[in-house]
Amino acid sequence: MTRKKRRLYILGICGLALGTAAALVLTAMGDTLVFFRSPTEVATGAALDLDRPFRLGGMVKTDSVERQDDGSVAFIVTDFAHEVPVVYAGILPDLFREGQGVVTEGRLGPDGVFVADEVLARHDETYMPPEVAEALDASDPGWRTRAATSMTGQ
């Protein structure tokens, strides 16, 4: 076997190994990807796969937080166009409040209630996850004014 052929075989084997490693990494990442959905997307059923968890983001509807007898918390996430009821069994973040932005991660039940495994609240008065802000802007361009007014108490 000539040197040239030997180099080609080695390059082919390295390329095959690199391709196999890339395929394995992409397959593993695909199983852990979690997509973001707004309440409007959930209400319209846009690209929902009920077998996979996803993130639901929006604003916590005012006067919707209810503590259940079993220790869970029920509340409504809205983008001002549609609403999705959420149930969460766990400790809510300290910054979780009505009228504030929230991102929940979990699954949509067959009854249309989102069962959250995790609840993430904003970390200061001005921050909102970009996905949530874009979804709210799409459904109600005036939400920022109302949110600012509710924060200042005017």
C-alpha positions in Angstrom: 0.0 0.0 0.0 1.3 3.4 -1.0 1.7 6.3 1.4 -1.0 8.2 -0.4 -3.6 5.4 0.0 -2.7 5.0 3.6 -3.3 8.7 4.2 -6.6 8.5 2.5 -7.7 5.6 4.6 -6.6 7.4 7.8 -8.5 10.5 6.7 -11.6 8.5 5.9 -11.5 6.7 9.3 -11.1 10.1 11.1 -13.9 11.6 9.1 -16.2 8.7 9.9 -15.3 8.9 13.6 -15.9 12.7 13.6 -19.3 12.2 11.8 -20.4 9.5 14.3 -19.4 11.7 17.3 -21.3 14.7 15.9 -24.4 12.5 15.2 -24.3 11.2 18.8 -24.0 14.7 20.3 -26.8 16.1 18.2 -29.1 13.1 19.1 -28.4 13.6 22.8 -29.0 17.4 22.5 -32.3 16.8 20.7 -33.7 14.8 23.6 -32.9 17.7 26.1 -34.1 20.6 24.0 -37.0 22.5 25.7 -39.0 24.9 23.5 -40.7 28.1 24.6 -44.4 28.7 23.9 -46.7 31.6 24.6 -50.2 31.2 25.9 -51.5 32.1 22.4 -49.4 29.3 20.8 -50.7 26.9 23.4 -54.3 27.9 22.9 -54.0 27.6 19.1 -52.1 24.3 19.4 -49.3 25.7 17.3 -46.5 23.1 17.1 -47.3 21.4 20.4 -46.0 17.9 21.1 -47.8 16.8 24.3 -45.2 14.1 24.9 -42.4 16.6 25.3 -41.9 19.2 28.0 -41.8 22.9 27.0 -41.6 26.3 28.6 -44.6 28.4 28.9 -44.0 32.1 29.5 -46.1 35.2 30.0 -47.5 37.3 32.9 -49.1 35.9 36.0 -52.7 37.1 35.8 -53.7 39.4 38.7 -56.0 37.7 41.3 -55.4 34.2 39.8 -53.0 32.7 42.4 -54.7 30.1 44.6 -53.1 27.8 47.1 -54.6 24.3 46.9 -55.4 22.0 49.8 -52.7 19.5 48.6 -50.0 22.2 48.9 -49.8 23.0 45.2 -50.3 26.4 43.7 -52.7 27.2 40.8 -52.4 30.4 38.7 -53.0 31.6 35.2 -50.3 32.7 32.7 -51.5 35.2 30.2 -50.1 37.0 27.2 -53.2 39.3 27.3 -54.7 37.5 24.3 -55.0 34.0 25.8 -54.7 32.4 29.2 -53.4 29.0 30.3 -54.1 27.6 33.8 -50.9 26.3 35.6 -50.5 24.0 38.6 -47.2 23.8 40.4 -46.4 21.6 43.4 -43.3 23.1 44.9 -41.8 26.2 46.4 -42.4 29.3 44.3 -39.4 31.7 43.8 -39.4 34.7 46.2 -39.9 37.1 43.3 -43.0 35.3 42.0 -45.9 37.8 42.1 -49.2 38.5 40.3 -48.8 40.9 37.4 -45.2 39.9 36.8 -43.4 37.9 34.2 -42.9 34.2 34.7 -41.5 31.2 32.7 -42.7 27.8 33.7 -41.4 24.4 32.5 -43.5 21.3 32.3 -46.2 19.6 30.3 -49.7 20.3 29.1 -52.2 17.9 30.5 -55.0 16.4 28.5 -57.4 18.7 30.4 -55.6 21.8 29.1 -53.9 22.6 32.5 -50.1 23.1 32.3 -48.4 21.0 35.0 -45.2 22.8 35.9 -42.1 21.1 37.1 -40.2 24.4 37.5 -41.2 28.0 37.9 -38.8 30.8 37.1 -39.6 34.4 38.0 -37.9 37.6 36.9 -34.9 38.7 38.9 -35.5 42.5 39.1 -38.1 45.1 38.1 -36.9 45.7 34.6 -35.8 42.2 33.4 -38.1 40.0 31.3 -36.9 37.0 29.4 -36.7 38.0 25.7 -39.1 35.2 24.6 -41.7 36.4 27.0 -41.4 40.0 26.0 -41.6 39.1 22.3 -44.7 37.0 22.9 -46.4 39.7 24.9 -45.5 42.4 22.3 -47.1 40.2 19.6 -50.3 39.7 21.4 -50.7 43.1 23.2 -48.3 46.0 22.3 -49.6 48.1 25.3 -48.6 45.6 28.0 -45.4 47.4 28.9 -47.3 50.6 29.8 -49.8 48.6 32.0 -46.9 46.7 33.7 -45.0 49.9 34.4 -48.1 51.5 35.9 -48.8 48.4 38.1 -45.1 48.5 39.4 -45.2 52.1 40.4 -48.7 51.8 41.9 -50.2 54.6 39.9 
